[in-house]
Amino acid sequence: MKVNGPNHTNVNPYQQQIQKKQTSHKSTTRQEDQLQISNKAKEMQAKDSRQAYVKEIQQQIETGEYKVNVKETARKILNFWK
């Protein structure tokens, strides 16, 4: 059941929001996305030991020699959820 008061008009309650969006889109310029990498992250990327480790694992996976230590993996999962 819908009850309308005596002063009912067809007014969109969101009309002001729509108008604000329309005027703000016209007046502002679009900003491009930016990516900022912290100095710590840059240092981590620069470490040759990490890159060598990743390449070693990639080679093991490609040759089929990579073996997952299931006990260590399970232990880390349980520690994460504790």
QUIGI-V46162 format. One record per residue. N is the residue number from 1. RES is the residue in one letter. BURIAL is + if it has 24 or more other ideal C-beta (glycine too) atoms within 12 Angstrom, else -. Layout:
BEGIN
n->[N N]
res->[RES RES]
burial->[BURIAL BURIAL]
END
This chain:
BEGIN
n->[1 2 3 4 5 6 7 8 9 10 11 12 13 14 15 16 17 18 19 20 21 22 23 24 25 26 27 28 29 30 31 32 33 34 35 36 37 38 39 40 41 42 43 44 45 46 47 48 49 50 51 52 53 54 55 56 57 58 59 60 61 62 63 64 65 66 67 68 69 70 71 72 73 74 75 76 77 78 79 80 81 82]
res->[M K V N G P N H T N V N P Y Q Q Q I Q K K Q T S H K S T T R Q E D Q L Q I S N K A K E M Q A K D S R Q A Y V K E I Q Q Q I E T G E Y K V N V K E T A R K I L N F W K]
burial->[- - - - - - - - - - - - - - - - - - - - - - - - - - - - - - - - - - - - - - - - - - - - - - - - - - - - - - - - - - - - - - - - - - - - - - - - - - - - - - - - - -]
END
